[in-house]
Amino acid sequence: SLTKLMTALIIFKNCKDLDEKYYVTTETIDFDIDVSKANLRVGDEISVRDLLYGLLVPSGNDAAMCLAENLVDSYDNFIIMMNNEAERLGALNTHFANPHGLDSDYHFSTAYDLFLIMRELIKYPEFLTISTTREYTAKIKSSDGTIRDETWTNTNLFVSGELLINDNLTLLGGKTGSTENAGYCLALYTRDKSTGDEYISIVLNAKSKRNVYYNSNALFGEIAK
């Protein structure tokens, strides 16, 4: 799901109005396996801003699909935009086949390339706000015209407070990710409280959900030496 960093970047760079409304189709929510979702329903009308929260807080694969289907004239062109942006950033060992990051042929990246993407994304203050939001409730207009609430909790255990980040650091932004092939992954943007130095860390292919956080804190410990 670190793929969603690029999905968010494409939206921030190309959507002129985050309050614009997007619509949910059958394809948006059609997944063959059990995946993390923002609980979108066919016919929903939802703002781009709320979709970004659905993308980055609960890591909703349906939110990723909805953004990709609505931004430009076709889903395929959104994927082309993702790959063109990766090339522009110098992420030359990356190729995207979808906007959500589920395992797929010709869908791959590296720690360095994800660093390049993250370095670009942190230029957008809205990303920092959204990705460090512990819980968010979206207002969604259902197909029958009624408004319902969907409340999402951040998948990042450093944000939820289930685990504690290194005492010397302030968490400024980040994104979790996990698939069978990729393992547990975590991208973080942090600031050293004493020096003001800022860091981007990328941990990939950890063997357990908690292990990826322990590995991240271990990296921060090395930096502090």
CORKAVEN-V541443 format. One record per run of one state. SS is the DSSP state (a for helix, b for strand, c for the rest). FROM is the first residue (numbers start at 1). TO is the last residue. Records with the same first field share a line. If there is no record, write none. Layout:
SS: FROM-TO / FROM-TO
This chain:
c: 1-2 / 15-20 / 24-26 / 30-44 / 57-60 / 72-74 / 90-94 / 96-107 / 109-110 / 122-124 / 132-134 / 142-146 / 154-156 / 161-168 / 180-182 / 193-197 / 207-208 / 225-225
a: 3-14 / 27-29 / 48-56 / 61-71 / 75-89 / 111-121 / 125-131 / 157-160 / 209-224
b: 21-23 / 45-47 / 95-95 / 108-108 / 135-141 / 147-153 / 169-179 / 183-192 / 198-206
